[in-house]
Amino acid sequence: MTRRIEELDHVETPIGALSLRRRREPTLHVEVHEVLLGEAYLMSSLFTVAEEELARLSLAAATGDALDVVVGGLGLGWTARTALHDPRVAALQVVEALEAVVGWHERHLLPGAKELTGDPRCAFLVGDFFALVREGRLPRAHVVALDVDHTPRHVLHPSHADLYVPSGLRRLADRLHPGGVFGLWSDDPPDEGFLAALDEVFATTAAHVVDFANPLTGGTSSNTVYVATVAP
């Protein structure tokens, strides 16, 4: 008899106990991978539409070919894998603060992990995305897509908060090539205050509401993807 819940990995990290588990969702008869921080759910393979749209919408705003792309936050890999589906992407660097998360992909504990580890365009960079921006060391890119915090106001660690104000956004914009794109996932509806901060720094800004079916509630849920571009 198959166990309903199987813990694939459990590790203590600077932000708490992180676990990867696989379970069978009895109402849908599907296998689900999910990540928990302590008892709090961080992500689930049941809900990937907005993570994929983060890559698609960010790349749709980019012009030219041979694009250098940075994805902040590896997670279950949906944003990174979707980015690689765009043939214009020449190089993808995935910045992930937790070495264990990179290890899940390198050990192929997650479906689709081989799409990342087997693609020569893709490289993992273990590091703090927010510190790299603060120190001016984030790799320069045509597109930066970030999915780490719940929202610009609900951050996983207090040290992340300084990215979401004009001074932090300017530091990030400085790491973009002319015409470059910054994309951000958020769990909340569009935030007018954050949009105002983006408007202060970037040449164009937009907040895309991404609706998706929620199989657990039988209804619809929504996330937001912000897309901002620097001047050409």
C-alpha positions in Angstrom: 0.0 0.0 0.0 1.5 3.4 -1.0 1.9 5.9 1.8 -0.2 9.0 1.3 2.6 11.3 2.4 6.3 10.7 1.9 9.0 13.1 3.1 11.7 13.2 0.5 14.0 15.5 2.3 14.1 17.5 5.6 16.9 20.1 6.4 17.5 22.8 8.9 18.1 26.1 7.2 18.8 29.7 8.4 15.2 30.5 7.9 13.8 27.3 9.6 13.1 23.7 9.0 12.5 23.0 5.3 10.9 19.9 4.0 10.1 18.5 0.6 7.3 15.9 0.5 5.3 14.0 -2.0 1.7 13.0 -1.4 -1.3 11.6 -3.1 -4.2 14.0 -3.4 -7.2 11.7 -2.9 -9.8 14.1 -4.2 -7.9 14.5 -7.6 -6.0 11.2 -7.8 -2.8 13.0 -8.6 0.7 13.1 -7.1 1.6 16.4 -5.5 5.0 17.7 -4.5 5.1 20.5 -1.9 7.6 22.5 0.2 7.0 23.4 3.8 8.8 25.9 6.0 8.1 24.6 9.4 4.3 24.0 9.3 3.7 26.7 6.7 3.2 25.8 3.0 5.6 27.6 0.6 4.7 26.0 -2.7 2.8 23.1 -4.3 2.8 21.5 -7.7 -0.9 21.8 -7.7 -0.6 25.6 -8.3 2.0 26.4 -11.0 0.2 28.6 -13.4 1.4 32.0 -12.0 5.0 30.7 -11.6 4.9 29.8 -15.3 3.3 33.1 -16.2 6.1 34.9 -14.4 8.5 33.6 -16.9 6.2 34.0 -19.9 5.1 37.6 -19.1 8.6 38.7 -18.3 10.1 37.3 -21.5 7.2 38.6 -23.5 8.3 42.1 -22.5 11.9 41.5 -23.6 13.2 42.3 -27.0 16.0 40.8 -29.0 17.6 37.4 -29.1 20.4 35.8 -27.1 18.8 36.8 -23.8 20.6 36.4 -20.5 18.0 35.6 -17.8 18.2 35.4 -14.0 15.5 33.7 -12.0 15.5 34.5 -8.3 14.2 31.5 -6.3 14.3 28.0 -7.7 11.5 26.3 -5.7 10.0 23.5 -7.7 11.5 24.8 -10.9 8.5 25.9 -12.8 9.6 29.4 -13.6 13.1 28.3 -14.6 11.8 25.5 -16.8 9.3 27.8 -18.5 12.0 30.3 -19.2 14.1 27.6 -21.0 11.1 26.9 -23.3 11.8 30.3 -24.9 14.4 29.8 -27.7 15.7 33.3 -27.3 17.1 32.4 -23.9 20.9 32.0 -24.3 21.8 31.6 -20.7 19.8 31.1 -17.5 21.2 31.6 -14.0 19.0 30.5 -11.2 19.8 32.1 -7.9 18.7 30.1 -4.8 19.7 30.9 -1.2 19.2 27.3 0.0 21.6 24.7 -1.2 19.2 22.0 -0.2 16.7 23.2 -2.8 19.4 23.1 -5.5 20.2 19.6 -4.3 16.6 18.4 -4.8 17.0 19.2 -8.5 20.5 17.8 -8.8 19.3 14.6 -7.2 16.2 14.6 -9.5 13.8 14.3 -6.6 11.4 16.5 -8.5 9.6 15.8 -11.8 11.1 17.8 -14.6 14.4 18.4 -12.7 16.3 16.9 -15.6 15.0 19.7 -17.9 17.2 22.0 -15.8 20.2 19.9 -15.0 20.4 18.6 -18.6 20.1 21.9 -20.3 23.6 23.5 -20.9 22.1 27.0 -20.8 21.1 26.5 -17.2 23.3 27.1 -14.2 22.6 27.2 -10.4 24.0 30.0 -8.3 23.7 29.3 -4.5 23.4 32.7 -2.9 21.2 35.4 -1.4 19.5 37.2 -4.3 18.8 40.2 -2.1 22.4 40.5 -0.9 23.6 40.1 -4.5 21.4 43.1 -5.6 22.4 45.1 -2.5 26.1 44.6 -3.2 25.8 45.1 -7.0 26.9 41.5 -7.7 23.7 40.1 -9.3 24.7 38.9 -12.8 23.7 41.4 -15.4 20.7 40.3 -17.4 18.1 41.2 -20.0 15.4 39.6 -17.8 15.3 39.1 -14.0 12.3 37.1 -12.7 11.8 36.9 -8.9 9.7 34.5 -6.9 10.9 34.3 -3.3 8.6 36.4 -1.0 4.9 36.0 -0.6 4.4 39.6 -1.6 6.4 42.9 -1.5 5.0 43.5 2.0 5.0 39.9 3.3 8.6 38.9 3.0 10.2 35.6 4.2 13.1 37.5 5.9 13.3 41.2 7.1 16.5 41.6 5.0 14.4 41.2 1.8 12.3 44.3 2.5 14.8 46.9 1.1 14.4 45.5 -2.4 10.8 46.6 -2.7 11.4 50.4 -2.2 12.7 52.8 -4.8 16.3 52.6 -3.7 16.4 48.8 -3.8 14.6 48.8 -7.1 17.2 51.2 -8.6 19.9 48.8 -7.5 18.1 46.0 -9.3 17.5 48.1 -12.4 21.2 48.8 -12.6 21.8 45.1 -13.1 19.6 45.1 -16.2 20.7 45.8 -19.8 19.1 48.7 -21.6 15.4 47.7 -22.2 15.7 45.0 -19.6 12.8 43.5 -17.7 12.1 42.9 -14.1 9.3 40.4 -13.3 7.9 39.7 -9.8 5.4 37.2 -8.5 3.1 38.1 -5.7 0.4 36.2 -3.8 -1.7 39.4 -3.3 -3.8 41.5 -5.7 -2.0 44.5 -7.3 -0.5 46.8 -4.7 -0.8 50.5 -5.6 2.0 51.5 -3.3 4.4 49.0 -4.9 3.3 50.1 -8.3 4.1 53.7 -7.4 7.6 52.5 -6.3 8.1 50.7 -9.6 6.9 53.8 -11.5 9.5 55.9 -9.8 12.3 53.7 -11.1 11.2 52.0 -14.3 10.2 53.3 -17.7 7.1 51.1 -18.0 5.2 49.1 -15.3 2.3 46.7 -15.3 0.5 44.4 -12.9 -1.0 41.3 -14.5 -3.6 39.4 -12.5 -3.2 35.7 -13.2 -6.4 33.6 -12.5 -6.2 29.9 -12.2 -8.5 27.1 -11.2 -8.2 25.9 -7.6 -8.9 22.2 -7.6 -9.1 22.1 -3.8 -11.9 24.7 -3.5 -13.5 24.2 -6.9 -13.2 27.9 -7.5 -10.7 30.3 -8.9 -7.6 31.8 -7.2 -5.5 34.7 -8.4 -1.9 35.9 -8.1 -0.2 39.0 -9.5 2.8 39.2 -11.8 4.4 42.7 -11.9 6.4 43.5 -15.1 8.6 46.5 -15.3 11.1 47.6 -18.0 14.1 50.0 -18.0 14.5 52.5 -20.8 16.1 51.1 -24.1 
